[in-house]
Amino acid sequence: MIKLLVVDDEQIVIDSLKYLVDKFIDGATVIGTARTGREAIEKALDLKPDAMLVDIRMPGINGIEAISQIKAENSNIIFVIITAHEYFDYAKEAINLGVYEYLLKPLNKEKVIETIKSIIIKIDSRKEEIKRELLLKEKINKLTPLLEGQLVYSLLINPSIIQDISFYEEVFGMSLGNGYIITAVVNEIENQSKEETLKSSILKQKFYDSFSMELKRELICLLGPPLLDRIVAYVPMDEEIYSYNSRNQIIELTQTVAKRIERNIRINYRIGVGRSYSIDNFSKSYNEAIIAATVPSGDRVTHFEDIALSLNKPDSYSTSKEQLLIDKLLAENSTGTLEVFNEMFLGVAANYENDLDQIKSKLIELLIVLRRAIPYQISNTSISEQSFLKRLLKINNLRELKLDYIDYLNKLAATIKQYREKELKGLISEAINFISNNYQNNISLDEVAKEINMSYHYFSKFFKDSIGKNFVDYLTDLRIEKSKELLKGELVSVKEVCYQVGYSDPNYFSKIFKKTTGTTPTEYRENKFSGKVI
């Protein structure tokens, strides 16, 4: 049902038009009338009609002036002018205002009905078109984030698979030739319970959603999907305008984003910003952003250019870092190993400006250092260095290079653990043999630890983890079992049994025996010989 507003200074014309609409037209209704141009303008603003039938000649503001002002406020209204023959020349002026049709006085019934019905068709057609446009826009709005994520993810993994960047430029309505990376990295918390891990995942997703929304408010950018501990945004930028001032502006905008996030979300994260490059060097800006976000700093937001000079040293990392990596690896500290390697890798990448050949050379040097420092003769069957080196030399992607090296370190750590477990099994066997051969003596935990060259404290934990009980309980159980065997014979007294299994006080021996078996040594012997079940 379309809404009509009828404007004429003659009441009979108004009544005639209302009658025709009510009697002969189902799809329209007259929602209001006006007798002057001023009244027409006011009612058009209040009633918001779909179409208006307006007389040209009215006192005060005429129809042409009224139409002009109303169209300035609402260009979607369809206008039909009503005019007498002698004022038809005014209709020419109305054509410039985009008037849909004109009706001559006296009004012709068929012409009026035909005109209003054609307006109904036009408005219904327009509404359908708007519905289609809204539906299409809704679909595009749903599809756009997926395309954004697809593009950013593809550029991260393998930029060469993007065949036609112009397609994405057309979809997003922006030039993508140059730009920079902003990445937010969440610091993970280790050794969480299942419940804590679930809460952390929910909080992390909430952070990613908030970061995406706030960044979109400040910048025109493309957002990738969250990747484990980080989310990546590509900000298109004209290379010519990148300057010191634009860098400061980028930092300020990103700090604004961080402040808004922190109003509602408490999470440990850092934001890194890379330098602007052509989209072919997407990974270069990404690596810089990751370096900026992970290099130790008290700032929430760090731009790579602010730390580039401090990273660009002759030595990518010191020998102390190598030793620290070795220590973490041998201590089976997987988290610590990863943290130290990440820091070393970022330093190498920054120092050699992502030159893959130079970085590979440095990583191979590190591999040699690691293998020399490991106190185990690891065979090639345990971990294949040759295949790893061949694969390393073929890699042409910085991220893949890093992930492959981390995978190698993990395998190396697992192999070290296997060798250590094998070694420790041998040591625990030595400890058990020593205890078995010396239980009748006054031996101590410290004495056994010295025998296998372990510290007192480490051996205490090592023994319990390996055997399932502490040293004292194991020694006590062994002595009681040996005493049971001796008590089966009648020739050995309880006192002699006590001395033979390593106790110096018969009373204390009896107390320990009863606590362990539920009977005294004498009762045990008597029950054994009387045939009672112990």
NUROKE-637980 format. One record per residue (C-alpha): residue in three letters; x, y, z. Coordinates in steps of 0.1 Angstrom, whole numbers, padded with zeros to 4 digits, always signed. Layout:
AlaXYZ;...
***
This chain:
Met+0000+0000+0000;Ile+0016+0033-0011;Lys+0010+0065+0007;Leu-0003+0096-0012;Leu-0002+0133-0002;Val-0026+0155-0022;Val-0018+0192-0024;Asp-0043+0217-0040;Asp-0058+0250-0030;Glu-0092+0238-0043;Gln-0110+0215-0019;Ile-0131+0200-0047;Val-0100+0188-0064;Ile-0087+0172-0032;Asp-0121+0155-0025;Ser-0122+0142-0061;Leu-0088+0127-0059;Lys-0095+0111-0025;Tyr-0127+0096-0039;Leu-0110+0081-0069;Val-0083+0066-0048;Asp-0106+0051-0023;Lys-0131+0039-0049;Phe-0110+0026-0077;Ile-0074+0020-0065;Asp-0066-0009-0041;Gly-0029-0004-0037;Ala-0029+0033-0025;Thr-0043+0054+0002;Val-0044+0092+0008;Ile-0026+0098+0041;Gly-0029+0136+0041;Thr-0039+0168+0022;Ala-0025+0203+0020;Arg-0039+0236+0007;Thr-0007+0256+0004;Gly+0029+0251-0006;Arg+0042+0257+0030;Glu+0017+0232+0044;Ala+0028+0207+0017;Ile+0064+0210+0028;Glu+0056+0205+0065;Lys+0033+0175+0059;Ala+0058+0159+0035;Leu+0084+0160+0063;Asp+0060+0146+0089;Leu+0041+0120+0069;Lys+0069+0108+0045;Pro+0046+0100+0016;Asp+0057+0077-0013;Ala+0041+0100-0039;Met+0026+0135-0040;Leu+0000+0151-0063;Val+0008+0188-0063;Asp-0010+0218-0079;Ile+0014+0242-0095;Arg-0006+0274-0088;Met-0011+0280-0051;Pro-0010+0311-0029;Gly+0024+0318-0013;Ile+0049+0291-0021;Asn+0038+0276-0054;Gly+0039+0240-0064;Ile+0073+0242-0082;Glu+0090+0258-0052;Ala+0074+0233-0028;Ile+0086+0203-0049;Ser+0121+0217-0051;Gln+0124+0220-0013;Ile+0108+0187-0006;Lys+0131+0169-0031;Ala+0160+0184-0013;Glu+0150+0165+0019;Asn+0136+0133+0003;Ser+0146+0126-0033;Asn+0127+0093-0033;Ile+0092+0109-0034;Ile+0074+0106-0068;Phe+0057+0139-0079;Val+0027+0143-0102;Ile+0018+0179-0110;Ile-0017+0192-0114;Thr-0022+0222-0136;Ala-0047+0240-0157;His-0042+0245-0195;Glu-0033+0282-0191;Tyr-0004+0273-0167;Phe+0009+0244-0187;Asp+0041+0263-0195;Tyr+0050+0259-0158;Ala+0051+0221-0164;Lys+0082+0225-0184;Glu+0100+0238-0153;Ala+0088+0208-0134;Ile+0105+0184-0159;Asn+0139+0197-0146;Leu+0128+0186-0111;Gly+0122+0151-0123;Val+0084+0152-0120;Tyr+0069+0118-0129;Glu+0037+0129-0146;Tyr+0012+0158-0150;Leu-0026+0159-0148;Leu-0046+0186-0165;Lys-0077+0203-0149;Pro-0104+0194-0151;Leu-0092+0160-0140;Asn-0098+0130-0162;Lys-0109+0100-0141;Glu-0092+0074-0163;Lys-0060+0094-0165;Val-0058+0098-0127;Ile-0064+0061-0121;Glu-0039+0051-0148;Thr-0013+0075-0134;Ile-0016+0064-0098;Lys-0016+0027-0108;Ser+0016+0032-0127;Ile+0031+0049-0096;Ile+0022+0018-0076;Ile+0039-0004-0101;Lys+0070+0019-0101;Ile+0072+0020-0063;Asp+0066-0017-0059;Ser+0094-0024-0084;Arg+0117+0000-0066;Lys+0110-0017-0033;Glu+0117-0051-0048;Glu+0150-0037-0062;Ile+0159-0024-0028;Lys+0151-0057-0012;Arg+0174-0075-0037;Glu+0201-0049-0031;Leu+0198-0054+0007;Leu+0199-0092+0003;Leu+0229-0090-0019;Lys+0246-0065+0004;Glu+0239-0088+0033;Lys+0254-0118+0015;Ile+0284-0097+0005;Asn+0288-0085+0041;Lys+0288-0122+0052;Leu+0312-0132+0025;Thr+0336-0103+0028;Pro+0352-0114+0061;Leu+0357-0148+0047;Leu+0374-0134+0016;Glu+0395-0111+0038;Gly+0406-0141+0059;Gln+0413-0162+0028;Leu+0435-0135+0013;Val+0455-0127+0044;Tyr+0460-0164+0052;Ser+0471-0172+0017;Leu+0496-0143+0017;Leu+0510-0157+0050;Ile+0513-0193+0038;Asn+0522-0189+0002;Pro+0518-0155-0016;Ser+0524-0170-0050;Ile+0490-0187-0050;Ile+0473-0153-0053;Gln+0469-0151-0090;Asp+0448-0120-0094;Ile+0450-0093-0067;Ser+0427-0071-0088;Phe+0398-0094-0080;Tyr+0402-0087-0043;Glu+0408-0050-0050;Glu+0374-0049-0068;Val+0356-0068-0040;Phe+0370-0047-0012;Gly+0370-0014-0031;Met+0405-0005-0023;Ser+0440-0006-0037;Leu+0461-0034-0021;Gly+0494-0029-0039;Asn+0512-0016-0008;Gly+0506-0019+0029;Tyr+0519-0029+0063;Ile+0511-0056+0089;Ile+0496-0051+0124;Thr+0496-0083+0145;Ala+0484-0089+0181;Val+0501-0117+0199;Val+0486-0132+0230;Asn+0511-0146+0256;Glu+0500-0182+0264;Ile+0499-0195+0300;Glu+0516-0229+0304;Asn+0504-0258+0325;Gln+0468-0248+0329;Ser+0440-0272+0340;Lys+0413-0281+0315;Glu+0389-0256+0331;Glu+0415-0229+0330;Thr+0424-0237+0294;Leu+0387-0235+0283;Lys+0383-0201+0301;Ser+0415-0189+0285;Ser+0403-0199+0250;Ile+0370-0181+0255;Leu+0388-0150+0267;Lys+0413-0152+0238;Gln+0384-0154+0213;Lys+0367-0124+0229;Phe+0400-0105+0226;Tyr+0403-0114+0189;Asp+0367-0102+0182;Ser+0373-0070+0201;Phe+0406-0063+0184;Ser+0390-0069+0150;Met+0361-0045+0157;Glu+0382-0017+0173;Leu+0409-0019+0145;Lys+0382-0017+0118;Arg+0368+0015+0136;Glu+0402+0032+0132;Leu+0416+0018+0100;Ile+0406+0005+0066;Cys+0422-0030+0068;Leu+0419-0066+0060;Leu+0418-0091+0089;Gly+0430-0127+0088;Pro+0415-0155+0109;Pro+0430-0160+0144;Leu+0460-0183+0142;Leu+0468-0200+0176;Asp+0482-0171+0196;Arg+0479-0142+0171;Ile+0457-0123+0147;Val+0470-0105+0116;Ala+0457-0074+0099;Tyr+0469-0060+0065;Val+0465-0022+0062;Pro+0467-0009+0026;Met+0488+0022+0024;Asp+0501+0044-0004;Glu+0538+0039-0004;Glu+0545+0076-0012;Ile+0528+0088+0020;Tyr+0547+0065+0044;Ser+0568+0087+0066;Tyr+0579+0095+0101;Asn+0546+0113+0108;Ser+0526+0084+0094;Arg+0544+0060+0116;Asn+0536+0080+0147;Gln+0500+0082+0135;Ile+0499+0044+0131;Ile+0512+0039+0166;Glu+0487+0064+0181;Leu+0458+0047+0163;Thr+0469+0013+0175;Gln+0474+0025+0210;Thr+0438+0038+0209;Val+0426+0004+0198;Ala+0445-0012+0228;Lys+0430+0012+0253;Arg+0395+0005+0241;Ile+0401-0033+0244;Glu+0415-0030+0279;Arg+0383-0014+0292;Asn+0365-0047+0290;Ile+0392-0074+0285;Arg+0421-0083+0308;Ile+0446-0105+0288;Asn+0484-0105+0284;Tyr+0492-0094+0248;Arg+0514-0073+0226;Ile+0508-0055+0193;Gly+0536-0053+0167;Val+0536-0031+0135;Gly+0557-0039+0105;Arg+0570-0014+0079;Ser+0551-0007+0046;Tyr+0560-0028+0015;Ser+0545-0039-0017;Ile+0521-0068-0013;Asp+0547-0091-0028;Asn+0567-0085+0004;Phe+0538-0093+0027;Ser+0557-0118+0047;Lys+0585-0093+0053;Ser+0562-0069+0070;Tyr+0546-0098+0089;Asn+0579-0110+0102;Glu+0588-0075+0113;Ala+0554-0072+0131;Ile+0560-0105+0149;Ile+0595-0093+0159;Ala+0581-0060+0172;Ala+0554-0079+0192;Thr+0578-0104+0208;Val+0610-0085+0215;Pro+0611-0077+0252;Ser+0596-0042+0258;Gly+0574-0024+0283;Asp+0552-0010+0256;Arg+0519-0025+0246;Val+0524-0013+0210;Thr+0558-0015+0192;His+0567-0005+0157;Phe+0595-0025+0141;Glu+0613+0006+0129;Asp+0618+0017+0166;Ile+0637-0015+0174;Ala+0654-0022+0140;Leu+0686-0004+0149;Ser+0690-0023+0182;Leu+0684-0056+0164;Asn+0708-0049+0135;Lys+0741-0060+0152;Pro+0771-0078+0137;Asp+0763-0109+0158;Ser+0727-0121+0154;Tyr+0729-0136+0189;Ser+0755-0142+0215;Thr+0771-0175+0224;Ser+0753-0172+0258;Lys+0720-0176+0239;Glu+0734-0208+0223;Gln+0743-0221+0257;Leu+0709-0212+0271;Leu+0692-0231+0243;Ile+0714-0261+0250;Asp+0706-0259+0287;Lys+0669-0257+0281;Leu+0670-0286+0256;Leu+0690-0309+0280;Ala+0667-0299+0309;Glu+0637-0311+0289;Asn+0622-0276+0292;Ser+0602-0275+0259;Thr+0586-0241+0267;Gly+0620-0226+0275;Thr+0636-0242+0245;Leu+0609-0227+0222;Glu+0612-0192+0238;Val+0650-0191+0234;Phe+0649-0203+0198;Asn+0621-0179+0189;Glu+0642-0150+0202;Met+0673-0162+0184;Phe+0654-0167+0151;Leu+0638-0133+0153;Gly+0673-0118+0158;Val+0687-0137+0128;Ala+0658-0127+0106;Ala+0661-0090+0115;Asn+0699-0090+0112;Tyr+0698-0105+0077;Glu+0667-0087+0066;Asn+0649-0119+0059;Asp+0676-0131+0035;Leu+0668-0169+0035;Asp+0702-0181+0024;Gln+0720-0162+0052;Ile+0694-0173+0078;Lys+0697-0210+0067;Ser+0735-0207+0070;Lys+0731-0194+0106;Leu+0706-0221+0115;Ile+0729-0249+0102;Glu+0758-0234+0123;Leu+0734-0236+0153;Leu+0726-0272+0145;Ile+0763-0282+0145;Val+0767-0264+0179;Leu+0737-0283+0193;Arg+0749-0317+0182;Arg+0784-0312+0196;Ala+0769-0301+0230;Ile+0746-0331+0234;Pro+0763-0358+0257;Tyr+0747-0387+0238;Gln+0758-0406+0208;Ile+0725-0401+0189;Ser+0724-0424+0158;Asn+0711-0413+0124;Thr+0683-0438+0128;Ser+0670-0419+0158;Ile+0667-0386+0140;Ser+0677-0381+0104;Glu+0698-0350+0101;Gln+0706-0356+0064;Ser+0669-0355+0054;Phe+0663-0325+0076;Leu+0692-0305+0061;Lys+0680-0314+0025;Arg+0645-0302+0034;Leu+0660-0271+0051;Leu+0679-0261+0019;Lys+0648-0264-0003;Ile+0625-0242+0019;Asn+0618-0208+0004;Asn+0594-0194+0030;Leu+0606-0179+0063;Arg+0576-0191+0083;Glu+0580-0226+0070;Leu+0617-0225+0078;Lys+0610-0216+0114;Leu+0583-0242+0118;Asp+0605-0269+0103;Tyr+0634-0261+0126;Ile+0611-0261+0157;Asp+0598-0295+0146;Tyr+0635-0307+0144;Leu+0642-0293+0179;Asn+0611-0312+0192;Lys+0623-0344+0177;Leu+0658-0338+0190;Ala+0643-0332+0225;Ala+0622-0364+0223;Thr+0653-0384+0213;Ile+0674-0369+0242;Lys+0645-0379+0265;Gln+0646-0415+0253;Tyr+0684-0417+0257;Arg+0681-0402+0292;Glu+0654-0426+0302;Lys+0675-0455+0290;Glu+0704-0441+0310;Leu+0684-0436+0341;Lys+0670-0471+0339;Gly+0706-0483+0340;Leu+0713-0460+0370;Ile+0682-0472+0389;Ser+0693-0508+0383;Glu+0727-0499+0398;Ala+0710-0483+0428;Ile+0687-0513+0434;Asn+0717-0538+0431;Phe+0737-0517+0456;Ile+0708-0516+0481;Ser+0702-0554+0477;Asn+0739-0561+0484;Asn+0741-0537+0513;Tyr+0707-0536+0530;Gln+0721-0554+0560;Asn+0745-0525+0566;Asn+0736-0491+0579;Ile+0732-0475+0545;Ser+0717-0441+0538;Leu+0701-0423+0508;Asp+0732-0402+0505;Glu+0755-0432+0503;Val+0734-0448+0475;Ala+0733-0414+0456;Lys+0771-0412+0458;Glu+0774-0447+0444;Ile+0756-0437+0411;Asn+0771-0401+0411;Met+0739-0382+0417;Ser+0732-0354+0441;Tyr+0713-0363+0473;His+0682-0342+0464;Tyr+0680-0353+0428;Phe+0684-0389+0436;Ser+0656-0387+0462;Lys+0631-0376+0436;Phe+0646-0398+0409;Phe+0643-0429+0431;Lys+0607-0422+0441;Asp+0596-0415+0405;Ser+0613-0446+0392;Ile+0603-0471+0420;Gly+0570-0456+0432;Lys+0581-0453+0468;Asn+0607-0434+0487;Phe+0641-0448+0497;Val+0633-0454+0533;Asp+0601-0473+0525;Tyr+0618-0493+0499;Leu+0647-0503+0522;Thr+0622-0511+0550;Asp+0601-0533+0528;Leu+0632-0551+0515;Arg+0646-0557+0551;Ile+0612-0570+0563;Glu+0610-0594+0534;Lys+0645-0607+0541;Ser+0636-0610+0578;Lys+0606-0631+0569;Glu+0628-0655+0550;Leu+0651-0658+0580;Leu+0623-0662+0605;Lys+0612-0694+0587;Gly+0641-0711+0602;Glu+0642-0720+0640;Leu+0680-0718+0643;Val+0682-0680+0641;Ser+0668-0659+0670;Val+0647-0628+0665;Lys+0676-0607+0678;Glu+0700-0622+0652;Val+0675-0617+0625;Cys+0673-0580+0635;Tyr+0711-0576+0631;Gln+0713-0596+0599;Val+0688-0573+0581;Gly+0705-0541+0591;Tyr+0687-0530+0624;Ser+0708-0524+0655;Asp+0678-0523+0680;Pro+0657-0554+0683;Asn+0628-0534+0699;Tyr+0627-0510+0670;Phe+0629-0539+0646;Ser+0599-0556+0662;Lys+0580-0523+0661;Ile+0587-0518+0624;Phe+0579-0555+0616;Lys+0545-0553+0633;Lys+0537-0521+0617;Thr+0544-0536+0582;Thr+0530-0571+0587;Gly+0505-0568+0615;Thr+0523-0592+0638;Thr+0555-0592+0659;Pro+0585-0613+0646;Thr+0579-0640+0673;Glu+0541-0642+0664;Tyr+0550-0645+0628;Arg+0574-0674+0634;Glu+0549-0692+0657;Asn+0521-0688+0632;Lys+0543-0699+0604;Phe+0552-0731+0621;Ser+0517-0738+0634;Gly+0503-0737+0598;Lys+0482-0705+0603;Val+0478-0682+0574;Ile+0496-0650+0579;
***
